[in-house]
Amino acid sequence: LREATGGLADVVVDVTAKAPAALGQALSTVKVGGTVVMAGTRGSAETPGFWPDLIVFKEIRILGALGVDAPSYCAALDLLATGRYPFAELPRRCVGLDGAEDLVRSMAGESDTAPPVHGVITP
């Protein structure tokens, strides 16, 4: 991250599943005063690389965000499979790190262009 952007992240959003080391990685890549949003679960009580003191030293805010459960995913996949709605026609945009700021700004309505419904940032 430092090599690609020249610094640490203001916000780290962790949406990984069954990734015990992700919390430690998130804390190490967020800048002082930054925020870590945990929307994924560890799947384990083990958290390799997690050093709780970083939360204090870096004054990090940690927010939990519950997504959806397995039955909700199944219902969504069933809906997609019906072809009843033209989901493939919805605007989407995939960008690398160099386009992340523009993508996030457009999704926040801070752009003259219509925001995509689905945005993906690929490092």
N, C-alpha and C positions, 0 to 999 in steps of 0.2 A: 504494500500500500504506500509506504513512504517513497519507494522508488517511482511508482506510477504517478503519485500526486504531489510529492514533495512534502508531505506531512501526514498527520493522523486525521481520523475522521471526526467530524462534529457529532454525527449520529451513526451508530452501528445497529442494524436491524438483523437479528438472528432468527431465521425461520427454518433452521435445520431440524431434522428429526433424528433422534437417537444418535446424537453427536456429543458425547460427554466433554470433549475438549473445546467445543465452540464457545463456551462462556469465557474461559481463560483467554482465548484468541480475541474475543470481542473486547474484553477489558484492556488487552495490550494494544489494540488498534484504535481505541477511542482517545481523543485528546483530553487534556485537563479541562474539567468543566463540561465534558460531553455527556451524551446520553446513550445508554444501551437499551434497546427494546428487545425483550425476549418473547418471541412469538412461537418459538420452537421448544421442544422438550428434550431433555437429556437422555431419557430412557435408562438412567443409571444414577445412583447416588454419588458415583465417582465423578470428579471434575478435574481431569488432568490440566495442569497449567493454571489453575485458579488460585490466585493469591488475594484473599479478601482485603488485605491492607491497601491494594490499589484503589479500591472504592473510596477510601478515605484520602489517600495521598493525592489522587487525581480529581477528587470531588466529583465523582461520577454519579449520575442519576441512572437508576435501573428501573425500567417499567416492564411490567408483565402484560401481555396481550393474548387473550385466548382466541384462537381462530375458530375452527369447526371440528366436529368429531367425525369418526369414520362413517356413520350412517348418513351424515350430511354430504360427504364426498360421494358416496354411492348414489344418492339421489341426484346430485349434480351431474355425475357421469351418465346416469340413465337419461336425464334430460338432454344432454349433449347428443347422445346416441340416437334420439328420436329424429333429429334433423328438423324439428318443428320450428326452431328459431334460427336465424342466420348468424350464429355466433362467429363464424369464420369471416364475415364481412365487417365485424366491428373493428374500429381503428386500433392498431397496435403498433408499437415501436420498440425495436431492440437497438441498444446502443452500447458502446464500450465505455470505459471510465471517462474518456474525453468528452462524451456527450451526456454524461449523467446530470450535470447541473442544468443543462437546457431541458432535458426530459422531465426532471423533477419540477422545474419552474413551469413548464407547460401543463403538467398534471395538476399543479396548484392554481392554474388559471392566470399565471403571470406572463402570458405570451399571447401574441395576436393570432397564433395558429390554434386550431381546435385540438384539445388535448386527447391523447389516445386513451382508450378504455383500459388497455393493458400495456404497461411499460416494463421492460426487462433491461437490467443493467448487467452486462457480462464483462467481468474483469479480464 
